[in-house]
Amino acid sequence: MFVNFYNSVIGCLKIVSDGEFITSISFEKGKRKCSLPIFEKVFKWFDDYFDKKQPFEKVPVKFSGSPFQIEVWNILQTIPFGESFSYGQIAKMLENKLGKKVSPRAVGHAVGQNKIAVIVPCHRVIGAKKELTGYAWGIDKKRALLSHENIEFKD
């Protein structure tokens, strides 16, 4: 595994890669360690994102989780910059795809297990009435990311 760090306006992001794919991104302090093409791609993505430009280049990610979690995380990647989905909306999308009832709570649990912060935008998932919900890296980071994208929420 290879590790690098990106200093953003809302905190330092630790980026982990297997050399080909991003396997995790979390908010942790550190200094840049190594140079790989995948890290340059991620740095460009973050530069665009934090400049409030829609990052157009897709960053290759590799998920490690249950099939259900991976389904949820794939949906997270479809949420556009500046928009939000509720847990219930994601549950309905999964019900349509899987043909069976899906609990918003199960979706919430899967969202909370996402290991790839910002690029897999679990911060864009909020409550049905636009209420702010939890975030693995702290509610202050979620609030900052939502505000950065001008996404309305109730605190």
C-alpha positions as CSV (number, residue, x, y, z in Angstrom):
1,M,0.0,0.0,0.0
2,F,1.1,3.5,-0.8
3,V,0.1,6.6,1.3
4,N,0.1,10.3,0.5
5,F,-1.6,13.4,1.9
6,Y,-3.5,16.3,0.5
7,N,-3.8,19.6,2.5
8,S,-7.3,21.0,1.9
9,V,-9.1,24.1,3.3
10,I,-11.0,21.8,5.6
11,G,-8.2,19.6,6.8
12,C,-5.5,17.2,5.7
13,L,-6.7,14.1,3.7
14,K,-4.8,10.9,4.0
15,I,-5.0,9.0,0.7
16,V,-4.2,5.3,0.4
17,S,-3.7,3.4,-2.8
18,D,-2.7,0.0,-4.0
19,G,-0.7,1.7,-6.7
20,E,-3.6,1.5,-9.2
21,F,-6.8,2.3,-7.3
22,I,-7.6,4.5,-4.3
23,T,-8.6,2.3,-1.4
24,S,-9.3,4.9,1.3
25,I,-9.3,8.6,2.0
26,S,-9.7,9.9,5.5
27,F,-9.1,13.1,7.4
28,E,-5.7,12.7,9.0
29,K,-2.6,14.8,9.3
30,G,0.6,13.9,7.5
31,K,3.0,15.0,4.8
32,R,3.3,14.0,1.2
33,K,5.3,10.8,1.0
34,C,5.5,9.4,-2.5
35,S,4.6,10.1,-6.1
36,L,2.4,7.9,-8.2
37,P,0.3,8.7,-11.2
38,I,-2.8,7.8,-9.2
39,F,-1.9,10.4,-6.5
40,E,-1.4,13.1,-9.2
41,K,-4.9,12.3,-10.5
42,V,-6.4,12.6,-7.0
43,F,-4.5,15.8,-6.3
44,K,-5.9,17.3,-9.5
45,W,-9.4,16.1,-8.6
46,F,-9.1,17.8,-5.1
47,D,-7.6,21.0,-6.6
48,D,-10.7,21.2,-8.9
49,Y,-13.1,20.3,-6.1
50,F,-11.8,22.8,-3.6
51,D,-11.7,25.5,-6.3
52,K,-15.5,24.8,-6.7
53,K,-15.1,23.3,-10.1
54,Q,-16.8,20.1,-11.0
55,P,-14.0,17.5,-11.1
56,F,-14.5,15.8,-14.5
57,E,-11.8,13.2,-14.4
58,K,-13.0,10.1,-12.6
59,V,-10.7,8.7,-9.9
60,P,-10.4,4.9,-9.9
61,V,-11.5,3.5,-6.6
62,K,-11.5,0.0,-5.2
63,F,-14.2,-0.8,-2.6
64,S,-13.8,-3.4,0.1
65,G,-17.2,-4.3,1.6
66,S,-20.3,-6.4,1.3
67,P,-22.2,-6.5,-2.0
68,F,-24.9,-4.3,-0.4
69,Q,-22.4,-1.7,0.8
70,I,-20.8,-1.6,-2.7
71,E,-24.3,-1.0,-4.2
72,V,-24.8,1.9,-1.8
73,W,-21.3,3.4,-2.5
74,N,-21.9,3.1,-6.2
75,I,-25.0,5.2,-5.8
76,L,-23.1,7.7,-3.8
77,Q,-20.8,8.3,-6.7
78,T,-23.8,9.3,-8.8
79,I,-24.8,12.2,-6.5
80,P,-23.8,15.4,-8.4
81,F,-21.7,18.2,-7.0
82,G,-24.0,20.6,-5.1
83,E,-26.9,18.2,-4.7
84,S,-27.9,15.8,-1.9
85,F,-29.9,12.6,-1.5
86,S,-31.7,11.3,1.5
87,Y,-31.3,7.8,2.9
88,G,-34.8,7.1,1.9
89,Q,-34.2,8.1,-1.7
90,I,-31.2,5.8,-1.9
91,A,-33.3,3.0,-0.3
92,K,-35.9,3.4,-3.0
93,M,-33.3,3.4,-5.8
94,L,-32.0,0.1,-4.3
95,E,-35.5,-1.3,-4.0
96,N,-36.0,-0.7,-7.7
97,K,-32.7,-2.3,-8.6
98,L,-32.8,-5.2,-6.2
99,G,-36.5,-5.9,-6.3
100,K,-36.8,-6.1,-2.5
101,K,-37.5,-3.8,0.4
102,V,-34.5,-1.8,1.6
103,S,-34.4,0.0,4.9
104,P,-33.1,3.6,5.0
105,R,-31.4,2.5,8.2
106,A,-29.5,-0.2,6.3
107,V,-28.5,2.5,3.8
108,G,-27.3,4.7,6.6
109,H,-25.2,2.0,8.0
110,A,-23.6,1.3,4.6
111,V,-23.0,5.1,4.0
112,G,-21.3,5.3,7.4
113,Q,-18.9,2.5,6.4
114,N,-17.6,4.3,3.3
115,K,-13.8,4.5,3.5
116,I,-13.3,7.0,0.6
117,A,-14.1,10.4,1.9
118,V,-15.2,13.3,-0.5
119,I,-14.5,11.4,-3.8
120,V,-17.3,8.9,-2.8
121,P,-19.5,11.7,-1.5
122,C,-21.2,10.2,1.6
123,H,-21.3,13.8,2.9
124,R,-24.0,14.5,0.4
125,V,-26.5,12.2,2.1
126,I,-28.7,14.0,4.6
127,G,-32.0,13.4,6.3
128,A,-35.3,13.4,4.5
129,K,-36.2,16.9,5.9
130,K,-32.7,18.2,4.9
131,E,-31.5,17.7,8.5
132,L,-27.8,17.2,9.1
133,T,-26.9,13.6,10.1
134,G,-23.7,12.0,11.2
135,Y,-20.4,11.7,9.4
136,A,-17.6,9.3,10.1
137,W,-15.0,12.1,10.1
138,G,-17.0,14.5,12.2
139,I,-20.0,16.6,11.7
140,D,-17.9,19.7,11.4
141,K,-16.3,18.2,8.3
142,K,-19.7,17.3,6.8
143,R,-21.0,20.8,7.5
144,A,-17.9,22.3,5.8
145,L,-18.2,20.0,2.7
146,L,-22.0,20.7,2.3
147,S,-21.4,24.5,2.7
148,H,-18.5,24.3,0.2
149,E,-21.0,22.9,-2.3
150,N,-23.8,25.3,-1.3
151,I,-26.0,22.3,-0.3
152,E,-28.9,23.4,1.9
153,F,-29.3,21.6,5.2
154,K,-30.8,22.1,8.6
155,D,-28.3,22.2,11.4
